[in-house]
Amino acid sequence: MSGKYAFTQSLREVRFLFCQTSDHSSATRSFLTRAYPTMKKNNPHTPIMMREALGVEPRVFARYDMGKEKQESLAGLSDKEIEDRVTGLVKTGI
């Protein structure tokens, strides 16, 4: 799993937005509980932020060099599907 979370050099920040109580964000919370320590260990200087807001759809944002951003919806995805989406964002640049 550690190879999955070696971020691309152009990645500057990763943000997760999700609801702290709703069922549609439960897979995102599960993924972060499991994967955050590994991501942070492999990328200690890249900010990985978790933003909780009541009732929001779960999303992940990746900010790259020159202020470019990509985002992916995580609504309705399983833990494994979320892992695949996040891996795609952090491994590839813009």
PDB file of N, CA, C and O in Angstrom:
ATOM      1  N   MET A   1       0.810  -1.193   0.000  1.00  0.00           N
ATOM      2  CA  MET A   1       0.000   0.000   0.000  1.00  0.00           C
ATOM      3  C   MET A   1       0.851   1.253   0.000  1.00  0.00           C
ATOM      4  O   MET A   1       0.396   2.281  -0.502  1.00  0.00           O
ATOM      5  N   SER A   2       2.037   1.225   0.524  1.00  0.00           N
ATOM      6  CA  SER A   2       2.842   2.438   0.639  1.00  0.00           C
ATOM      7  C   SER A   2       3.191   3.019  -0.716  1.00  0.00           C
ATOM      8  O   SER A   2       3.269   4.240  -0.846  1.00  0.00           O
ATOM      9  N   GLY A   3       3.406   2.190  -1.733  1.00  0.00           N
ATOM     10  CA  GLY A   3       3.716   2.686  -3.059  1.00  0.00           C
ATOM     11  C   GLY A   3       2.562   3.464  -3.671  1.00  0.00           C
ATOM     12  O   GLY A   3       2.783   4.366  -4.479  1.00  0.00           O
ATOM     13  N   LYS A   4       1.346   3.130  -3.301  1.00  0.00           N
ATOM     14  CA  LYS A   4       0.175   3.827  -3.817  1.00  0.00           C
ATOM     15  C   LYS A   4       0.146   5.273  -3.372  1.00  0.00           C
ATOM     16  O   LYS A   4      -0.382   6.131  -4.080  1.00  0.00           O
ATOM     17  N   TYR A   5       0.697   5.547  -2.231  1.00  0.00           N
ATOM     18  CA  TYR A   5       0.569   6.876  -1.650  1.00  0.00           C
ATOM     19  C   TYR A   5       1.861   7.676  -1.693  1.00  0.00           C
ATOM     20  O   TYR A   5       2.037   8.606  -0.906  1.00  0.00           O
ATOM     21  N   ALA A   6       2.763   7.332  -2.597  1.00  0.00           N
ATOM     22  CA  ALA A   6       3.927   8.180  -2.837  1.00  0.00           C
ATOM     23  C   ALA A   6       3.457   9.236  -3.828  1.00  0.00           C
ATOM     24  O   ALA A   6       3.313   8.949  -5.017  1.00  0.00           O
ATOM     25  N   PHE A   7       3.220  10.448  -3.355  1.00  0.00           N
ATOM     26  CA  PHE A   7       2.603  11.498  -4.152  1.00  0.00           C
ATOM     27  C   PHE A   7       3.533  11.995  -5.249  1.00  0.00           C
ATOM     28  O   PHE A   7       4.755  11.947  -5.109  1.00  0.00           O
ATOM     29  N   THR A   8       2.941  12.477  -6.348  1.00  0.00           N
ATOM     30  CA  THR A   8       3.696  13.107  -7.415  1.00  0.00           C
ATOM     31  C   THR A   8       4.354  14.391  -6.897  1.00  0.00           C
ATOM     32  O   THR A   8       3.846  15.024  -5.972  1.00  0.00           O
ATOM     33  N   GLN A   9       5.470  14.763  -7.489  1.00  0.00           N
ATOM     34  CA  GLN A   9       6.219  15.939  -7.029  1.00  0.00           C
ATOM     35  C   GLN A   9       5.425  17.234  -7.174  1.00  0.00           C
ATOM     36  O   GLN A   9       5.629  18.168  -6.399  1.00  0.00           O
ATOM     37  N   SER A  10       4.533  17.303  -8.142  1.00  0.00           N
ATOM     38  CA  SER A  10       3.788  18.543  -8.376  1.00  0.00           C
ATOM     39  C   SER A  10       2.606  18.724  -7.431  1.00  0.00           C
ATOM     40  O   SER A  10       1.995  19.793  -7.419  1.00  0.00           O
ATOM     41  N   LEU A  11       2.267  17.704  -6.634  1.00  0.00           N
ATOM     42  CA  LEU A  11       1.147  17.796  -5.703  1.00  0.00           C
ATOM     43  C   LEU A  11       1.521  18.673  -4.516  1.00  0.00           C
ATOM     44  O   LEU A  11       2.561  18.463  -3.891  1.00  0.00           O
ATOM     45  N   ARG A  12       0.684  19.649  -4.204  1.00  0.00           N
ATOM     46  CA  ARG A  12       0.953  20.568  -3.093  1.00  0.00           C
ATOM     47  C   ARG A  12       0.044  20.342  -1.901  1.00  0.00           C
ATOM     48  O   ARG A  12       0.415  20.676  -0.775  1.00  0.00           O
ATOM     49  N   GLU A  13      -1.144  19.781  -2.122  1.00  0.00           N
ATOM     50  CA  GLU A  13      -2.104  19.643  -1.027  1.00  0.00           C
ATOM     51  C   GLU A  13      -3.204  18.667  -1.430  1.00  0.00           C
ATOM     52  O   GLU A  13      -3.574  18.586  -2.601  1.00  0.00           O
ATOM     53  N   VAL A  14      -3.724  17.925  -0.448  1.00  0.00           N
ATOM     54  CA  VAL A  14      -4.880  17.047  -0.643  1.00  0.00           C
ATOM     55  C   VAL A  14      -5.913  17.423   0.413  1.00  0.00           C
ATOM     56  O   VAL A  14      -5.591  17.517   1.598  1.00  0.00           O
ATOM     57  N   ARG A  15      -7.160  17.638  -0.022  1.00  0.00           N
ATOM     58  CA  ARG A  15      -8.231  17.987   0.909  1.00  0.00           C
ATOM     59  C   ARG A  15      -9.388  17.013   0.746  1.00  0.00           C
ATOM     60  O   ARG A  15      -9.818  16.722  -0.370  1.00  0.00           O
ATOM     61  N   PHE A  16      -9.880  16.518   1.858  1.00  0.00           N
ATOM     62  CA  PHE A  16     -11.067  15.674   1.871  1.00  0.00           C
ATOM     63  C   PHE A  16     -12.195  16.464   2.512  1.00  0.00           C
ATOM     64  O   PHE A  16     -12.019  17.030   3.591  1.00  0.00           O
ATOM     65  N   LEU A  17     -13.347  16.511   1.863  1.00  0.00           N
ATOM     66  CA  LEU A  17     -14.525  17.181   2.387  1.00  0.00           C
ATOM     67  C   LEU A  17     -15.595  16.115   2.557  1.00  0.00           C
ATOM     68  O   LEU A  17     -15.914  15.398   1.609  1.00  0.00           O
ATOM     69  N   PHE A  18     -16.152  16.007   3.758  1.00  0.00           N
ATOM     70  CA  PHE A  18     -17.148  14.964   4.020  1.00  0.00           C
ATOM     71  C   PHE A  18     -17.980  15.336   5.234  1.00  0.00           C
ATOM     72  O   PHE A  18     -17.628  16.244   5.987  1.00  0.00           O
ATOM     73  N   CYS A  19     -19.079  14.632   5.418  1.00  0.00           N
ATOM     74  CA  CYS A  19     -19.957  14.829   6.573  1.00  0.00           C
ATOM     75  C   CYS A  19     -19.525  13.887   7.695  1.00  0.00           C
ATOM     76  O   CYS A  19     -19.237  12.714   7.460  1.00  0.00           O
ATOM     77  N   GLN A  20     -19.486  14.411   8.899  1.00  0.00           N
ATOM     78  CA  GLN A  20     -19.006  13.603  10.023  1.00  0.00           C
ATOM     79  C   GLN A  20     -20.039  12.605  10.554  1.00  0.00           C
ATOM     80  O   GLN A  20     -19.694  11.727  11.345  1.00  0.00           O
ATOM     81  N   THR A  21     -21.311  12.729  10.125  1.00  0.00           N
ATOM     82  CA  THR A  21     -22.324  11.842  10.686  1.00  0.00           C
ATOM     83  C   THR A  21     -23.136  11.050   9.661  1.00  0.00           C
ATOM     84  O   THR A  21     -23.704  10.017  10.013  1.00  0.00           O
ATOM     85  N   SER A  22     -23.209  11.493   8.420  1.00  0.00           N
ATOM     86  CA  SER A  22     -24.123  10.872   7.456  1.00  0.00           C
ATOM     87  C   SER A  22     -23.598   9.530   6.930  1.00  0.00           C
ATOM     88  O   SER A  22     -22.400   9.250   6.939  1.00  0.00           O
ATOM     89  N   ASP A  23     -24.547   8.727   6.475  1.00  0.00           N
ATOM     90  CA  ASP A  23     -24.200   7.414   5.921  1.00  0.00           C
ATOM     91  C   ASP A  23     -23.459   7.520   4.600  1.00  0.00           C
ATOM     92  O   ASP A  23     -22.598   6.688   4.311  1.00  0.00           O
ATOM     93  N   HIS A  24     -23.779   8.537   3.780  1.00  0.00           N
ATOM     94  CA  HIS A  24     -23.129   8.628   2.469  1.00  0.00           C
ATOM     95  C   HIS A  24     -21.649   8.992   2.571  1.00  0.00           C
ATOM     96  O   HIS A  24     -20.923   8.889   1.582  1.00  0.00           O
ATOM     97  N   SER A  25     -21.191   9.415   3.751  1.00  0.00           N
ATOM     98  CA  SER A  25     -19.767   9.701   3.951  1.00  0.00           C
ATOM     99  C   SER A  25     -19.058   8.626   4.765  1.00  0.00           C
ATOM    100  O   SER A  25     -17.874   8.766   5.069  1.00  0.00           O
ATOM    101  N   SER A  26     -19.759   7.562   5.121  1.00  0.00           N
ATOM    102  CA  SER A  26     -19.160   6.543   5.992  1.00  0.00           C
ATOM    103  C   SER A  26     -17.962   5.840   5.340  1.00  0.00           C
ATOM    104  O   SER A  26     -16.983   5.542   6.024  1.00  0.00           O
ATOM    105  N   ALA A  27     -18.024   5.573   4.037  1.00  0.00           N
ATOM    106  CA  ALA A  27     -16.893   4.923   3.366  1.00  0.00           C
ATOM    107  C   ALA A  27     -15.681   5.858   3.330  1.00  0.00           C
ATOM    108  O   ALA A  27     -14.543   5.402   3.439  1.00  0.00           O
ATOM    109  N   THR A  28     -15.920   7.155   3.179  1.00  0.00           N
ATOM    110  CA  THR A  28     -14.824   8.128   3.192  1.00  0.00           C
ATOM    111  C   THR A  28     -14.168   8.171   4.564  1.00  0.00           C
ATOM    112  O   THR A  28     -12.942   8.191   4.670  1.00  0.00           O
ATOM    113  N   ARG A  29     -14.980   8.186   5.612  1.00  0.00           N
ATOM    114  CA  ARG A  29     -14.427   8.183   6.976  1.00  0.00           C
ATOM    115  C   ARG A  29     -13.630   6.911   7.227  1.00  0.00           C
ATOM    116  O   ARG A  29     -12.559   6.955   7.832  1.00  0.00           O
ATOM    117  N   SER A  30     -14.149   5.777   6.764  1.00  0.00           N
ATOM    118  CA  SER A  30     -13.457   4.498   6.921  1.00  0.00           C
ATOM    119  C   SER A  30     -12.122   4.515   6.184  1.00  0.00           C
ATOM    120  O   SER A  30     -11.102   4.089   6.728  1.00  0.00           O
ATOM    121  N   PHE A  31     -12.130   5.008   4.946  1.00  0.00           N
ATOM    122  CA  PHE A  31     -10.903   5.094   4.151  1.00  0.00           C
ATOM    123  C   PHE A  31      -9.864   5.962   4.863  1.00  0.00           C
ATOM    124  O   PHE A  31      -8.699   5.577   4.959  1.00  0.00           O
ATOM    125  N   LEU A  32     -10.271   7.113   5.353  1.00  0.00           N
ATOM    126  CA  LEU A  32      -9.324   8.023   6.006  1.00  0.00           C
ATOM    127  C   LEU A  32      -8.774   7.434   7.302  1.00  0.00           C
ATOM    128  O   LEU A  32      -7.595   7.610   7.609  1.00  0.00           O
ATOM    129  N   THR A  33      -9.605   6.748   8.051  1.00  0.00           N
ATOM    130  CA  THR A  33      -9.138   6.112   9.283  1.00  0.00           C
ATOM    131  C   THR A  33      -8.056   5.080   8.977  1.00  0.00           C
ATOM    132  O   THR A  33      -7.085   4.948   9.721  1.00  0.00           O
ATOM    133  N   ARG A  34      -8.230   4.362   7.892  1.00  0.00           N
ATOM    134  CA  ARG A  34      -7.287   3.325   7.512  1.00  0.00           C
ATOM    135  C   ARG A  34      -6.054   3.878   6.791  1.00  0.00           C
ATOM    136  O   ARG A  34      -4.934   3.462   7.089  1.00  0.00           O
ATOM    137  N   ALA A  35      -6.241   4.799   5.856  1.00  0.00           N
ATOM    138  CA  ALA A  35      -5.162   5.186   4.942  1.00  0.00           C
ATOM    139  C   ALA A  35      -4.390   6.441   5.344  1.00  0.00           C
ATOM    140  O   ALA A  35      -3.249   6.613   4.915  1.00  0.00           O
ATOM    141  N   TYR A  36      -4.975   7.316   6.150  1.00  0.00           N
ATOM    142  CA  TYR A  36      -4.295   8.569   6.483  1.00  0.00           C
ATOM    143  C   TYR A  36      -2.906   8.363   7.093  1.00  0.00           C
ATOM    144  O   TYR A  36      -1.963   9.029   6.666  1.00  0.00           O
ATOM    145  N   PRO A  37      -2.741   7.468   8.071  1.00  0.00           N
ATOM    146  CA  PRO A  37      -1.391   7.300   8.642  1.00  0.00           C
ATOM    147  C   PRO A  37      -0.335   6.916   7.602  1.00  0.00           C
ATOM    148  O   PRO A  37       0.794   7.402   7.661  1.00  0.00           O
ATOM    149  N   THR A  38      -0.691   6.055   6.659  1.00  0.00           N
ATOM    150  CA  THR A  38       0.249   5.643   5.612  1.00  0.00           C
ATOM    151  C   THR A  38       0.551   6.796   4.672  1.00  0.00           C
ATOM    152  O   THR A  38       1.706   7.027   4.313  1.00  0.00           O
ATOM    153  N   MET A  39      -0.495   7.525   4.270  1.00  0.00           N
ATOM    154  CA  MET A  39      -0.276   8.673   3.374  1.00  0.00           C
ATOM    155  C   MET A  39       0.640   9.701   4.019  1.00  0.00           C
ATOM    156  O   MET A  39       1.555  10.215   3.376  1.00  0.00           O
ATOM    157  N   LYS A  40       0.394   9.999   5.286  1.00  0.00           N
ATOM    158  CA  LYS A  40       1.183  11.022   5.967  1.00  0.00           C
ATOM    159  C   LYS A  40       2.621  10.546   6.207  1.00  0.00           C
ATOM    160  O   LYS A  40       3.562  11.333   6.110  1.00  0.00           O
ATOM    161  N   LYS A  41       2.783   9.275   6.514  1.00  0.00           N
ATOM    162  CA  LYS A  41       4.125   8.730   6.734  1.00  0.00           C
ATOM    163  C   LYS A  41       4.966   8.816   5.463  1.00  0.00           C
ATOM    164  O   LYS A  41       6.152   9.138   5.524  1.00  0.00           O
ATOM    165  N   ASN A  42       4.354   8.528   4.308  1.00  0.00           N
ATOM    166  CA  ASN A  42       5.073   8.550   3.038  1.00  0.00           C
ATOM    167  C   ASN A  42       5.241   9.949   2.455  1.00  0.00           C
ATOM    168  O   ASN A  42       6.065  10.152   1.563  1.00  0.00           O
ATOM    169  N   ASN A  43       4.473  10.909   2.947  1.00  0.00           N
ATOM    170  CA  ASN A  43       4.492  12.271   2.413  1.00  0.00           C
ATOM    171  C   ASN A  43       4.421  13.280   3.569  1.00  0.00           C
ATOM    172  O   ASN A  43       3.439  14.014   3.676  1.00  0.00           O
ATOM    173  N   PRO A  44       5.434  13.327   4.425  1.00  0.00           N
ATOM    174  CA  PRO A  44       5.345  14.141   5.644  1.00  0.00           C
ATOM    175  C   PRO A  44       5.256  15.645   5.392  1.00  0.00           C
ATOM    176  O   PRO A  44       4.795  16.376   6.269  1.00  0.00           O
ATOM    177  N   HIS A  45       5.678  16.129   4.230  1.00  0.00           N
ATOM    178  CA  HIS A  45       5.689  17.568   3.988  1.00  0.00           C
ATOM    179  C   HIS A  45       4.517  18.048   3.137  1.00  0.00           C
ATOM    180  O   HIS A  45       4.407  19.243   2.867  1.00  0.00           O
ATOM    181  N   THR A  46       3.651  17.150   2.715  1.00  0.00           N
ATOM    182  CA  THR A  46       2.475  17.519   1.929  1.00  0.00           C
ATOM    183  C   THR A  46       1.262  17.600   2.852  1.00  0.00           C
ATOM    184  O   THR A  46       0.935  16.620   3.522  1.00  0.00           O
ATOM    185  N   PRO A  47       0.588  18.757   2.898  1.00  0.00           N
ATOM    186  CA  PRO A  47      -0.608  18.867   3.743  1.00  0.00           C
ATOM    187  C   PRO A  47      -1.724  17.944   3.256  1.00  0.00           C
ATOM    188  O   PRO A  47      -2.065  17.922   2.073  1.00  0.00           O
ATOM    189  N   ILE A  48      -2.277  17.191   4.191  1.00  0.00           N
ATOM    190  CA  ILE A  48      -3.448  16.352   3.923  1.00  0.00           C
ATOM    191  C   ILE A  48      -4.514  16.826   4.897  1.00  0.00           C
ATOM    192  O   ILE A  48      -4.430  16.569   6.098  1.00  0.00           O
ATOM    193  N   MET A  49      -5.516  17.519   4.370  1.00  0.00           N
ATOM    194  CA  MET A  49      -6.511  18.146   5.233  1.00  0.00           C
ATOM    195  C   MET A  49      -7.837  17.418   5.157  1.00  0.00           C
ATOM    196  O   MET A  49      -8.233  16.920   4.102  1.00  0.00           O
ATOM    197  N   MET A  50      -8.519  17.363   6.297  1.00  0.00           N
ATOM    198  CA  MET A  50      -9.836  16.766   6.385  1.00  0.00           C
ATOM    199  C   MET A  50     -10.794  17.834   6.868  1.00  0.00           C
ATOM    200  O   MET A  50     -10.626  18.384   7.956  1.00  0.00           O
ATOM    201  N   ARG A  51     -11.800  18.129   6.058  1.00  0.00           N
ATOM    202  CA  ARG A  51     -12.779  19.149   6.380  1.00  0.00           C
ATOM    203  C   ARG A  51     -14.135  18.483   6.558  1.00  0.00           C
ATOM    204  O   ARG A  51     -14.651  17.839   5.645  1.00  0.00           O
ATOM    205  N   GLU A  52     -14.694  18.646   7.729  1.00  0.00           N
ATOM    206  CA  GLU A  52     -16.002  18.071   8.024  1.00  0.00           C
ATOM    207  C   GLU A  52     -17.045  19.182   7.995  1.00  0.00           C
ATOM    208  O   GLU A  52     -16.853  20.247   8.580  1.00  0.00           O
ATOM    209  N   ALA A  53     -18.147  18.917   7.310  1.00  0.00           N
ATOM    210  CA  ALA A  53     -19.253  19.860   7.249  1.00  0.00           C
ATOM    211  C   ALA A  53     -20.551  19.058   7.179  1.00  0.00           C
ATOM    212  O   ALA A  53     -20.657  18.098   6.416  1.00  0.00           O
ATOM    213  N   LEU A  54     -21.500  19.447   7.953  1.00  0.00           N
ATOM    214  CA  LEU A  54     -22.751  18.707   8.066  1.00  0.00           C
ATOM    215  C   LEU A  54     -23.508  18.664   6.740  1.00  0.00           C
ATOM    216  O   LEU A  54     -23.805  19.704   6.151  1.00  0.00           O
ATOM    217  N   GLY A  55     -23.810  17.469   6.282  1.00  0.00           N
ATOM    218  CA  GLY A  55     -24.652  17.263   5.116  1.00  0.00           C
ATOM    219  C   GLY A  55     -24.000  17.428   3.755  1.00  0.00           C
ATOM    220  O   GLY A  55     -24.707  17.421   2.747  1.00  0.00           O
ATOM    221  N   VAL A  56     -22.704  17.573   3.681  1.00  0.00           N
ATOM    222  CA  VAL A  56     -22.062  17.761   2.366  1.00  0.00           C
ATOM    223  C   VAL A  56     -21.779  16.421   1.700  1.00  0.00           C
ATOM    224  O   VAL A  56     -21.647  15.394   2.366  1.00  0.00           O
ATOM    225  N   GLU A  57     -21.687  16.450   0.378  1.00  0.00           N
ATOM    226  CA  GLU A  57     -21.329  15.272  -0.398  1.00  0.00           C
ATOM    227  C   GLU A  57     -19.820  15.055  -0.267  1.00  0.00           C
ATOM    228  O   GLU A  57     -19.055  16.014  -0.377  1.00  0.00           O
ATOM    229  N   PRO A  58     -19.376  13.821  -0.035  1.00  0.00           N
ATOM    230  CA  PRO A  58     -17.933  13.598   0.112  1.00  0.00           C
ATOM    231  C   PRO A  58     -17.179  13.825  -1.197  1.00  0.00           C
ATOM    232  O   PRO A  58     -17.591  13.354  -2.257  1.00  0.00           O
ATOM    233  N   ARG A  59     -16.066  14.556  -1.102  1.00  0.00           N
ATOM    234  CA  ARG A  59     -15.232  14.888  -2.256  1.00  0.00           C
ATOM    235  C   ARG A  59     -13.781  14.894  -1.831  1.00  0.00           C
ATOM    236  O   ARG A  59     -13.462  15.030  -0.650  1.00  0.00           O
ATOM    237  N   VAL A  60     -12.900  14.743  -2.817  1.00  0.00           N
ATOM    238  CA  VAL A  60     -11.470  14.901  -2.573  1.00  0.00           C
ATOM    239  C   VAL A  60     -10.948  15.916  -3.588  1.00  0.00           C
ATOM    240  O   VAL A  60     -11.311  15.877  -4.764  1.00  0.00           O
ATOM    241  N   PHE A  61     -10.097  16.817  -3.122  1.00  0.00           N
ATOM    242  CA  PHE A  61      -9.491  17.849  -3.949  1.00  0.00           C
ATOM    243  C   PHE A  61      -7.980  17.651  -3.917  1.00  0.00           C
ATOM    244  O   PHE A  61      -7.408  17.354  -2.868  1.00  0.00           O
ATOM    245  N   ALA A  62      -7.344  17.814  -5.059  1.00  0.00           N
ATOM    246  CA  ALA A  62      -5.885  17.759  -5.141  1.00  0.00           C
ATOM    247  C   ALA A  62      -5.424  19.071  -5.763  1.00  0.00           C
ATOM    248  O   ALA A  62      -5.871  19.434  -6.851  1.00  0.00           O
ATOM    249  N   ARG A  63      -4.521  19.794  -5.070  1.00  0.00           N
ATOM    250  CA  ARG A  63      -3.977  21.040  -5.600  1.00  0.00           C
ATOM    251  C   ARG A  63      -2.538  20.801  -6.017  1.00  0.00           C
ATOM    252  O   ARG A  63      -1.742  20.245  -5.261  1.00  0.00           O
ATOM    253  N   TYR A  64      -2.215  21.229  -7.233  1.00  0.00           N
ATOM    254  CA  TYR A  64      -0.904  21.003  -7.824  1.00  0.00           C
ATOM    255  C   TYR A  64      -0.163  22.335  -7.981  1.00  0.00           C
ATOM    256  O   TYR A  64      -0.662  23.384  -7.573  1.00  0.00           O
ATOM    257  N   ASP A  65       1.018  22.280  -8.571  1.00  0.00           N
ATOM    258  CA  ASP A  65       1.785  23.486  -8.882  1.00  0.00           C
ATOM    259  C   ASP A  65       0.925  24.479  -9.658  1.00  0.00           C
ATOM    260  O   ASP A  65      -0.012  24.097 -10.360  1.00  0.00           O
ATOM    261  N   MET A  66       1.257  25.741  -9.520  1.00  0.00           N
ATOM    262  CA  MET A  66       0.598  26.826 -10.257  1.00  0.00           C
ATOM    263  C   MET A  66      -0.885  26.958  -9.913  1.00  0.00           C
ATOM    264  O   MET A  66      -1.646  27.539 -10.687  1.00  0.00           O
ATOM    265  N   GLY A  67      -1.306  26.425  -8.758  1.00  0.00           N
ATOM    266  CA  GLY A  67      -2.678  26.584  -8.299  1.00  0.00           C
ATOM    267  C   GLY A  67      -3.713  25.741  -9.015  1.00  0.00           C
ATOM    268  O   GLY A  67      -4.908  25.947  -8.804  1.00  0.00           O
ATOM    269  N   LYS A  68      -3.309  24.806  -9.849  1.00  0.00           N
ATOM    270  CA  LYS A  68      -4.250  23.938 -10.564  1.00  0.00           C
ATOM    271  C   LYS A  68      -4.869  22.955  -9.584  1.00  0.00           C
ATOM    272  O   LYS A  68      -4.189  22.435  -8.699  1.00  0.00           O
ATOM    273  N   GLU A  69      -6.170  22.702  -9.747  1.00  0.00           N
ATOM    274  CA  GLU A  69      -6.868  21.767  -8.868  1.00  0.00           C
ATOM    275  C   GLU A  69      -7.660  20.755  -9.673  1.00  0.00           C
ATOM    276  O   GLU A  69      -8.148  21.044 -10.765  1.00  0.00           O
ATOM    277  N   LYS A  70      -7.775  19.568  -9.108  1.00  0.00           N
ATOM    278  CA  LYS A  70      -8.676  18.524  -9.606  1.00  0.00           C
ATOM    279  C   LYS A  70      -9.512  18.092  -8.421  1.00  0.00           C
ATOM    280  O   LYS A  70      -9.064  18.147  -7.276  1.00  0.00           O
ATOM    281  N   GLN A  71     -10.734  17.662  -8.704  1.00  0.00           N
ATOM    282  CA  GLN A  71     -11.576  17.126  -7.642  1.00  0.00           C
ATOM    283  C   GLN A  71     -12.332  15.913  -8.141  1.00  0.00           C
ATOM    284  O   GLN A  71     -12.598  15.768  -9.335  1.00  0.00           O
ATOM    285  N   GLU A  72     -12.667  15.054  -7.213  1.00  0.00           N
ATOM    286  CA  GLU A  72     -13.419  13.834  -7.518  1.00  0.00           C
ATOM    287  C   GLU A  72     -14.515  13.685  -6.470  1.00  0.00           C
ATOM    288  O   GLU A  72     -14.286  13.919  -5.283  1.00  0.00           O
ATOM    289  N   SER A  73     -15.693  13.299  -6.910  1.00  0.00           N
ATOM    290  CA  SER A  73     -16.766  12.989  -5.984  1.00  0.00           C
ATOM    291  C   SER A  73     -16.531  11.594  -5.411  1.00  0.00           C
ATOM    292  O   SER A  73     -16.122  10.683  -6.131  1.00  0.00           O
ATOM    293  N   LEU A  74     -16.787  11.433  -4.128  1.00  0.00           N
ATOM    294  CA  LEU A  74     -16.624  10.134  -3.480  1.00  0.00           C
ATOM    295  C   LEU A  74     -17.973   9.561  -3.038  1.00  0.00           C
ATOM    296  O   LEU A  74     -18.022   8.542  -2.350  1.00  0.00           O
ATOM    297  N   ALA A  75     -19.058  10.214  -3.433  1.00  0.00           N
ATOM    298  CA  ALA A  75     -20.402   9.798  -3.017  1.00  0.00           C
ATOM    299  C   ALA A  75     -20.747   8.441  -3.607  1.00  0.00           C
ATOM    300  O   ALA A  75     -20.567   8.204  -4.802  1.00  0.00           O
ATOM    301  N   GLY A  76     -21.237   7.565  -2.768  1.00  0.00           N
ATOM    302  CA  GLY A  76     -21.697   6.257  -3.208  1.00  0.00           C
ATOM    303  C   GLY A  76     -20.608   5.256  -3.535  1.00  0.00           C
ATOM    304  O   GLY A  76     -20.902   4.178  -4.050  1.00  0.00           O
ATOM    305  N   LEU A  77     -19.356   5.586  -3.249  1.00  0.00           N
ATOM    306  CA  LEU A  77     -18.258   4.678  -3.555  1.00  0.00           C
ATOM    307  C   LEU A  77     -17.901   3.831  -2.339  1.00  0.00           C
ATOM    308  O   LEU A  77     -18.133   4.230  -1.197  1.00  0.00           O
ATOM    309  N   SER A  78     -17.336   2.660  -2.601  1.00  0.00           N
ATOM    310  CA  SER A  78     -16.853   1.806  -1.517  1.00  0.00           C
ATOM    311  C   SER A  78     -15.458   2.266  -1.094  1.00  0.00           C
ATOM    312  O   SER A  78     -14.854   3.117  -1.748  1.00  0.00           O
ATOM    313  N   ASP A  79     -14.961   1.712  -0.020  1.00  0.00           N
ATOM    314  CA  ASP A  79     -13.623   2.035   0.470  1.00  0.00           C
ATOM    315  C   ASP A  79     -12.572   1.793  -0.616  1.00  0.00           C
ATOM    316  O   ASP A  79     -11.680   2.620  -0.804  1.00  0.00           O
ATOM    317  N   LYS A  80     -12.668   0.676  -1.327  1.00  0.00           N
ATOM    318  CA  LYS A  80     -11.715   0.327  -2.384  1.00  0.00           C
ATOM    319  C   LYS A  80     -11.805   1.302  -3.558  1.00  0.00           C
ATOM    320  O   LYS A  80     -10.783   1.716  -4.105  1.00  0.00           O
ATOM    321  N   GLU A  81     -13.024   1.665  -3.941  1.00  0.00           N
ATOM    322  CA  GLU A  81     -13.203   2.626  -5.041  1.00  0.00           C
ATOM    323  C   GLU A  81     -12.649   4.000  -4.670  1.00  0.00           C
ATOM    324  O   GLU A  81     -12.073   4.686  -5.514  1.00  0.00           O
ATOM    325  N   ILE A  82     -12.820   4.398  -3.419  1.00  0.00           N
ATOM    326  CA  ILE A  82     -12.256   5.663  -2.948  1.00  0.00           C
ATOM    327  C   ILE A  82     -10.740   5.605  -3.024  1.00  0.00           C
ATOM    328  O   ILE A  82     -10.100   6.561  -3.462  1.00  0.00           O
ATOM    329  N   GLU A  83     -10.170   4.494  -2.602  1.00  0.00           N
ATOM    330  CA  GLU A  83      -8.721   4.324  -2.679  1.00  0.00           C
ATOM    331  C   GLU A  83      -8.227   4.474  -4.114  1.00  0.00           C
ATOM    332  O   GLU A  83      -7.204   5.117  -4.350  1.00  0.00           O
ATOM    333  N   ASP A  84      -8.934   3.892  -5.064  1.00  0.00           N
ATOM    334  CA  ASP A  84      -8.548   4.003  -6.471  1.00  0.00           C
ATOM    335  C   ASP A  84      -8.625   5.441  -6.970  1.00  0.00           C
ATOM    336  O   ASP A  84      -7.733   5.891  -7.689  1.00  0.00           O
ATOM    337  N   ARG A  85      -9.669   6.163  -6.603  1.00  0.00           N
ATOM    338  CA  ARG A  85      -9.831   7.560  -7.026  1.00  0.00           C
ATOM    339  C   ARG A  85      -8.714   8.436  -6.435  1.00  0.00           C
ATOM    340  O   ARG A  85      -8.106   9.244  -7.138  1.00  0.00           O
ATOM    341  N   VAL A  86      -8.461   8.260  -5.148  1.00  0.00           N
ATOM    342  CA  VAL A  86      -7.433   9.068  -4.492  1.00  0.00           C
ATOM    343  C   VAL A  86      -6.062   8.748  -5.069  1.00  0.00           C
ATOM    344  O   VAL A  86      -5.267   9.655  -5.314  1.00  0.00           O
ATOM    345  N   THR A  87      -5.776   7.472  -5.288  1.00  0.00           N
ATOM    346  CA  THR A  87      -4.499   7.077  -5.876  1.00  0.00           C
ATOM    347  C   THR A  87      -4.318   7.724  -7.240  1.00  0.00           C
ATOM    348  O   THR A  87      -3.227   8.195  -7.562  1.00  0.00           O
ATOM    349  N   GLY A  88      -5.362   7.751  -8.036  1.00  0.00           N
ATOM    350  CA  GLY A  88      -5.294   8.391  -9.340  1.00  0.00           C
ATOM    351  C   GLY A  88      -4.958   9.877  -9.252  1.00  0.00           C
ATOM    352  O   GLY A  88      -4.179  10.390 -10.055  1.00  0.00           O
ATOM    353  N   LEU A  89      -5.545  10.565  -8.278  1.00  0.00           N
ATOM    354  CA  LEU A  89      -5.273  12.001  -8.108  1.00  0.00           C
ATOM    355  C   LEU A  89      -3.856  12.288  -7.628  1.00  0.00           C
ATOM    356  O   LEU A  89      -3.211  13.216  -8.115  1.00  0.00           O
ATOM    357  N   VAL A  90      -3.372  11.504  -6.684  1.00  0.00           N
ATOM    358  CA  VAL A  90      -2.068  11.834  -6.081  1.00  0.00           C
ATOM    359  C   VAL A  90      -0.885  11.321  -6.884  1.00  0.00           C
ATOM    360  O   VAL A  90       0.243  11.766  -6.672  1.00  0.00           O
ATOM    361  N   LYS A  91      -1.125  10.388  -7.807  1.00  0.00           N
ATOM    362  CA  LYS A  91      -0.038   9.851  -8.620  1.00  0.00           C
ATOM    363  C   LYS A  91       0.166  10.626  -9.910  1.00  0.00           C
ATOM    364  O   LYS A  91       1.281  10.678 -10.428  1.00  0.00           O
ATOM    365  N   THR A  92      -0.894  11.230 -10.436  1.00  0.00           N
ATOM    366  CA  THR A  92      -0.794  11.954 -11.699  1.00  0.00           C
ATOM    367  C   THR A  92      -0.948  13.436 -11.456  1.00  0.00           C
ATOM    368  O   THR A  92      -1.742  13.854 -10.614  1.00  0.00           O
ATOM    369  N   GLY A  93      -0.211  14.214 -12.172  1.00  0.00           N
ATOM    370  CA  GLY A  93      -0.351  15.659 -12.086  1.00  0.00           C
ATOM    371  C   GLY A  93      -1.418  16.147 -13.039  1.00  0.00           C
ATOM    372  O   GLY A  93      -2.197  15.359 -13.574  1.00  0.00           O
ATOM    373  N   ILE A  94      -1.447  17.426 -13.243  1.00  0.00           N
ATOM    374  CA  ILE A  94      -2.409  18.038 -14.165  1.00  0.00           C
ATOM    375  C   ILE A  94      -1.955  17.789 -15.590  1.00  0.00           C
ATOM    376  O   ILE A  94      -2.619  18.218 -16.534  1.00  0.00           O
TER     377      ILE A  94
END
